[in-house]
Amino acid sequence: MSQNQTIETILNRRSIRSYKPDPISESDLNTIIEAGQRAPYVWEDCRHFTVVKDRDLISRLNAAAIKAGSAINKEMREIFQQPGFDGTYGAPCIIIVSGNEAALQHEAICGASIENMLIAAKALGLGSCWVYFVIFAFHGEDAASFKEELQIPEGFKPCAGVLLGYETEPFTEEEDVRWKNGVTFIKGK
Ligand SMILES: Cc1cc2nc3c(=O)[nH]c(=O)nc-3n(C[C@H](O)[C@H](O)[C@H](O)COP(=O)(O)O)c2cc1C
């Protein structure tokens, strides 16, 4: 396959689920945030990025997400209650992307930013993972205090997290297990 570098980066990005504690540089972080900000949007002031580099706070978000997520159903409980479960996989940094609830399609708009950031991270040699899991922390009893601590603007809803960091070991996979979603081509006559 002949590819250009951007296509290679997109095709080779994978979700990373084990991180070294090493911090990522300010320069890389700023590039990733800018990639998120440059994603398509519809409305002004429709999304917000909260960068968390405090591992203690990340651990507290993990614990709150486990608690609130476990209340959802038995399947979730079985996953989250495994000893030592860490849905943030030891990542040293997480960017919480929040959408302005007053803006139509704010979740889609956040999604555009998230994907841009995942690709930017890959291009910079960093691992990343899109995690909804951490958003459970904003569903539980500590939701309001987390929103305050994270300075999430009034009227904005945390939509997803992006984990960032250096992977513990290079991602390897014998076969590509990703779903190839269906495609329909409608030909012109
Ligand atoms: C909306 C959304 C939410 C996701 N939430 C999580 C999550 O909470 N935890 C996790 O480990 N991966 C999560 N993922 C990552 C997917 O599991 C992953 O993208 C998928 O398995 C395909 O693998 P790949 O990213 O390596 O191509 C999420 C992905 C999306 C799009």
The ligand as a Tripos MOL2 file, in Angstrom:
@<TRIPOS>MOLECULE
LIG
   31    33     1     0     0
SMALL
NO_CHARGES

@<TRIPOS>ATOM
      1 C1        -17.3330    6.8860   22.1630 C.3       1 LIG1
      2 C2        -16.1650    5.9920   22.5340 C.ar      1 LIG1
      3 C3        -15.9880    5.6500   23.8570 C.ar      1 LIG1
      4 C4        -14.9150    4.8190   24.2340 C.ar      1 LIG1
      5 N1        -14.7290    4.5490   25.5570 N.ar      1 LIG1
      6 C5        -13.7160    3.7410   25.9190 C.ar      1 LIG1
      7 C6        -13.4930    3.4740   27.3010 C.ar      1 LIG1
      8 O1        -14.1810    3.9450   28.1910 O.2       1 LIG1
      9 N2        -12.4270    2.6640   27.6140 N.ar      1 LIG1
     10 C7        -11.6080    2.1270   26.6580 C.ar      1 LIG1
     11 O2        -10.6730    1.4150   27.0170 O.2       1 LIG1
     12 N3        -11.7880    2.3780   25.3390 N.ar      1 LIG1
     13 C8        -12.8170    3.1630   24.9500 C.ar      1 LIG1
     14 N4        -12.9890    3.4670   23.6280 N.ar      1 LIG1
     15 C9        -12.0190    2.9580   22.6280 C.3       1 LIG1
     16 C10       -12.5940    1.8190   21.8160 C.3       1 LIG1
     17 O3        -12.7260    0.6750   22.6300 O.3       1 LIG1
     18 C11       -11.6360    1.5560   20.6260 C.3       1 LIG1
     19 O4        -11.5300    2.7070   19.8580 O.3       1 LIG1
     20 C12       -12.1180    0.4040   19.7570 C.3       1 LIG1
     21 O5        -12.0410   -0.8090   20.4670 O.3       1 LIG1
     22 C13       -11.2850    0.2570   18.4780 C.3       1 LIG1
     23 O6         -9.9180    0.0860   18.7930 O.3       1 LIG1
     24 P1         -8.8030    1.1160   18.2880 P.3       1 LIG1
     25 O7         -9.0720    2.4570   18.9020 O.co2     1 LIG1
     26 O8         -7.5080    0.5310   18.7750 O.co2     1 LIG1
     27 O9         -8.8910    1.1760   16.7940 O.co2     1 LIG1
     28 C14       -14.0350    4.3020   23.2400 C.ar      1 LIG1
     29 C15       -14.2220    4.6710   21.8970 C.ar      1 LIG1
     30 C16       -15.2650    5.5100   21.5590 C.ar      1 LIG1
     31 C17       -15.4400    5.9210   20.1070 C.3       1 LIG1
@<TRIPOS>BOND
     1     1     2 1
     2     2     3 ar
     3     2    30 ar
     4     3     4 ar
     5     4     5 ar
     6     4    28 ar
     7     5     6 ar
     8     6     7 ar
     9     6    13 1
    10     7     8 2
    11     7     9 ar
    12     9    10 ar
    13    10    11 2
    14    10    12 ar
    15    12    13 ar
    16    13    14 ar
    17    14    15 1
    18    14    28 ar
    19    15    16 1
    20    16    17 1
    21    16    18 1
    22    18    19 1
    23    18    20 1
    24    20    21 1
    25    20    22 1
    26    22    23 1
    27    23    24 1
    28    24    25 2
    29    24    26 1
    30    24    27 1
    31    28    29 ar
    32    29    30 ar
    33    30    31 1
@<TRIPOS>SUBSTRUCTURE
     1 LIG1         1 GROUP 0 **** ****
